[in-house]
Amino acid sequence: MVDLSITAPQTGEASGATLLIQQGQGPDDVLIRLIAAGQWTVHEVANLAGQLNGLAAEMKCGYGRGAVIDLGHVQRLDTAGAWLLEQAAELCKSNGLNPSYAGGREEFMILLSEIRARSHEKMPEDKKIGAIASLLADIGRTTRGVINDLASITGFLGALTVTLGRMIAHPSRFRTTAFIHHIEHTGLRAVPIVSLICLFIGAVIMQQGAIHLRAYGASQFSVNLLGVLSLREIGVLLTAIMVAGRSGSAFTAAIGSMKMREEIDAMRTLGLDPMEVLVVPRVLALVVALPILAFIGSIMCLVGGGLAAGVYLGLDWATYWDRMQDIATTRHFMAGMLKTPFAAIVIGIVGCMEGMKVGGSAESLGTHVTSSVVKAIFIVIILDAIFAMFLAEIGI
């Protein structure tokens, strides 16, 4: 509740709030006088509510056609007290009395008029929206959100490009230590998980290909399927998705935590550019680390496929790798590696941008970390699809 309390000059009355009733002794008396005294504040609500209940019982037994609420003895009045006085006035109206205020200071009367006006305001009615209109509204909000995100990413990319240009002109501004640190965290420490996942995925693709192509007498072509998919799509896409979930979320969490603790504002106060200190080393580290991880992931897919080929196709390692050399050409390898720098830039920009948007609460940090992972994975998949169709059309 907003404390808009108003204090009247002290006149020696008791500080407790009271409400007394003086009513006529016969049918010729037309007025009932309600005398309010003391401090009508939120601290006296329980006491005054009980007095109002007793007042209701007394009014039903009384005479009169009008009521005067005397405020001359009120020492202090806030919004809670004013609301209770309005309740007393409403009680008078419900008993056929026409209430009016008397003896109140100008400040009291202004507060009471505001309470009266707000009490009778009608809340806007919720408009019922049909299912089709609700669906269209959701589509519109989603579309607007996508457009805003694209604009934000484009703007962040522009700021990153300007910062890189400035660092190229002044190489001493580049933070080599931070760059190497992020290569270790985003690249070297991600090798075990990327290798393990790609190994199993390669084995699953080979196993499924051998089983389903066997019905057509073409189970040997599962080696061709695995070779092309691993180098062009699976190794790169799977690695990029894992890096988006692992490193992209880490970027958002780290920068977002600094934003919550106002460390980024402190950097600007010290004359440091957060784009140079926080964003550029992370994005460049991903640009270097992701192609290497994608290469390792593609090789591990082929290794996993080789293990499954020995079980389901009866191929030994020499025969498997001999056949794979004819399939895994440089054209397929380069088609996959061409996507990795773009995926790395997208993951880095989205992760850092969402970190910069974090507010001052832990809830905001969690929301933006989740948003970072979802957006990065979504854009990486869309980007991979665009590259795959384009490269296929031009014969690469």
Buried (B, 14 or more C-beta within 10 A) or exposed (E): EEEBBBBBEEEEBEEEBBBEBEBBEEEEBEBBBBBBBBBBBBBBBEBBEEBBEEBBEEBEEBBBEBBBBBBEBBBBBBBBBBBBBBBBBEBBEEBEBBBEBEBBBEBBEBBBEEBBEEEEEEEEEEEEEEEEEEEEEEEEEEEEEEEEBEEBBEEBBEBBEEBBEBBEEEEEBBBEEBBEBBBEBBBEEBBEEBBEBBBBBBBBBBBBBBEEBBEEEBBBBBBBBBBBBBBBBBBBBBBBBBBBBBBBBBBBBBBBBBBBEEEBEEBEEEEEBBBBBBBBBBBBBBBBBBBBBBBBBBBBBBBBBBBBBBEBBEBEEEBBBEBBEEBBEEEBBEBBBBBBBBBBBBBBBBBBBBBBBBEEEEEBBBBBBEBBBBBBBBBBBEBBEEBBEEBEEEEE
